[in-house]
Amino acid sequence: MSRENHSTPALDSQPAGPRSPILPIGLARALTSILGPLIGVIVVVAIFGIWKPDSFLTFRTLDNFLLYNSYYAVAAMGMTFVIITAGIDLSVGSTMALSSICCALAIRGGAFPARSAGTTIAIGVSVALLAGICIAARLIDAGRRPASAVRLASVPAAILGIIAALCWMGLAGTAYVPMPAIVAAAFGIAVGAGVGFLNGTLITRLGLPPFVATLATLGAIRGLTLFLCNDTPVSRDPRTWKPAAITAIDRLARLQSGEILGMRPNDWIVVFVALIAIPLLHFTILGRYAYAIGSNERTARLCGVKVERYKTLCYVIAGITAGLAGVMMTAKSRGGQPTEFTGAELNIIAAVVIGGTSLFGGEGTIVGTILGVLMLGLLYSGCVIADISSNVQRIFIGGTIVLAAALDRFRHLRG
């Protein structure tokens, strides 16, 4: 008789599959990118807190940080969108200055610069060339031959140039009345949005590298700023300003001198912009497409993403935040300084990169950018309190930027 096999069946010995991550991959990467700047802030606070505890660990240090860095924080949040798409905006400092001057001029009232043949011709030719190049580029993208595209674009470009020249001839020397503070502020922000749109158009329609396009607009916008105010600051002056203008600039100045729940309105603007930028970047189609474009633009295009549209929109967002930062500076100084924010683009880009946003695109967070601004601001404040010369401060900042870029490069090599 055969014996029955009563042995217990073997358990499934196949190896278990990989465990699902505790956190979503995107959230985990975002937290990782925030960790670096957070550690940097802690290290800066620890160093200067131990070195100069009586001077550094005070409410005054925090107040000074908010006083001198609120507009940088606003502009840096807009820059984050651009760098995530693997772009860059070197014109942000000039845009901030132009928006500040335009806001101050709108409040003051006065007249446009006097008419001159050279200026009229320069405006007409510049608009015609820019329009012609953009139209020709669109036609070439649509399949036209270069010679045919240039020929077809020349007529509408010439018409637009003539219209621009005639508009300037009509505006030159024309007086305009002082605007209310809120209208002037909206005008300053709109100017920033216009510069952002120009940058996006040059990059997406002409195919120019972002570095080249925004380097060109950096100089052009700064020159336009100096031209509009005749190389002189636009400052509050009761002797020459009308009473309505004085009232308007004083109302705008409340953004800096007023107080809401213990904080200046300018500081609340930073919070308000952050509350808009964080969900806009992380929970909307715009944000997802920005990450996709920065990660791999070719793949994003093949997946149906309208790359040119969303990339231009990111530059417009950067222009809007730069314009808002310029208006905030107008409120602080009760006027506009044409040379203000010279070199600000370096500090803003540095804060974004230190905050964990990759210069290669596809990575970054708004919270990290805010931490980057905080780290740079506290580093500057600590150097001042420790009586470190400005030249050594630049060395510290430069070393910090190199370290952040090197760590970003190392992360990509490991990935």
Secondary structure, DSSP 8 states (H G I E B T S, - for coil): -------------S-------SS-HHHHHHHHHHHHHHHHHHHHHHHHHHHSHHHHSSHHHHHHHHHHHHHHHHHHHHHHHHHHTT---TTHHHHHHHHHHHHHHHHH-EE-----HHHHHHHHHHHHHHHHHHHHHHHHHTT--HHHHHHHHHHHHHHHHHHHHHHHHHHTT-EE----HHHHHHHHHHHHHHHHHHHHHHHHHS---HHHHHHHHHHHHHHHHHHHTTTS-EE--TTTS-HHHHHHHHHHHHHHH--BTTB-HHHHHHHHHHHHHHHHHHSSHHHHHHHHHHH-HHHHHHTT--HHHHHHHHHHHHHHHHHHHHHHHHHHHTEE-TTTTTTHHHHHHHHHHHTT--TTSS---HHHHHHHHHHHHHHHHHHHHTT--HHHHHHHHHHHHHHHHHHHHHHHHH-
